[in-house]
Amino acid sequence: MSNGNPPVGKMSAKKRPFDKVIADVRHAVFAVTRHRPFPQGGYQGWALGSGFFVSKKVFVTCAHVVMNPANPHQDGDSYKLVNASVTGGATFVEIQNAVAGTNVHVFPDADLALLVVDSN
């Protein structure tokens, strides 16, 4: 039964060792790789950085990850978001044929980029 107040979460004040914190969040961080197709077939790939999902469809990373001046996003690039498990498995999400303003949104002043995933 609601008393009219929003729910309030409780955060433990107990200190935790760094390795325990990392063990808890390691599943949230994904590596960002880009695959750029060659006109004659095949592709070139780069490991760019990391980020995390804020919803089922929205992935957050830094603008400098996707728009590095030495290797900026080009429409048609594909992004592979990979979270490797310590047990050898992996979670893999792909954004194919990414287009700026459609499924790649970059906010350079905030060093923020949003990648919109169109699959489950």
N, C-alpha and C positions, 0 to 999 in steps of 0.2 A: 504494500500500500504506500502510495506516494504522499509525502508531507508537503509537496509543492517546491521542494528544493532539488536542485540537480544532484545526480549521484556524485559521490566524492570517493576517489581512490585513496588508498593508504599506501604510503611508501615507507618501507622499513628504514630506520635510521642506523641499522646494524651495518658496520663496515664489512665489505666483502673483498677477498683477494682479487687482484686483476685477472688472473687466469680463470676464475669462476665467472666473472662478468663477461669475458670473451667467450667462454663456453656457452653462455646464454644467448649472445647476440650473433654468433658466427653464422647462424642460418638466415639471418636477415640481410647480410651483405652479399651482393652479387658482383662478379667481375663483368666489365663492359668490354666487348670486343666488336670491332667493325669489320665487315667484309664488303669490299668494293669489287663489283664485277668488272672483268675485262671485256671489251667489245668482242674479242675473238673466242670468249669462253673462259671459264675459270675465274678466279678472284684473288685479290690480295687481302690479307687479314692483319689486323693490329690489335694488340691489347692496349686499351685506352685508360682504364681507371676502374672505379667502383661506384656503387650506388645501392639504393634499396627501394622496395615497393612501398608506396603510401596507400595504395588501394589495389584491387585486382588488376586494374588497367593502367595505373599511373606509376611510373618509375622515376625516381629523382636521382640526378647526378649533378655534376658541376658543368657550367658552360664551357670551361676550358677543357673538359674531357671530350666533348663532341665538336668544339669549334677551336681547337688548338690552331693558331695561325700557321704552323708548319704542316698541319694535316687536318683541315676543317671538313665538316660534314659536306657531302655532295648528295643531292637528291638521287635516289636509287640505291644508296648504301643500305646494307642490312646490318642490324645490330643483334648480337647474341649475348644474352644475359645469363651468366652461369654461376650457380652456387654449388661448389663441390663439397661433398660430405666427407667426413673423416673415415667413413666406412667404405669409401670407394664409389658410391653412387653420386648422382648430380641432379640438380634441378636446372632445366634448360628452357629458356624462353627466347623466341626469335621475333624480331620486328623486321619484316621484309619490305624492301622498296620504300624506305623511309623518306618522307618529304617534309622539308621545313615548313612550318605553319600548319601541317596536317597531323603528323604523329611525332614530330620533333619540334619542340618549342624551346627557344633559347632566350635567356634574360641575362645578357652579359654584365650589366651593371650590378647584378646581385650574384654573379658567378653561379647561376642556376640554370639547369636544363631539365625539361620534362620529356620523357619518352612515353608515348601512348601505345599500349599493347592492344592489338586487335584480335588476339586469340585468347583462349583460356589457359 
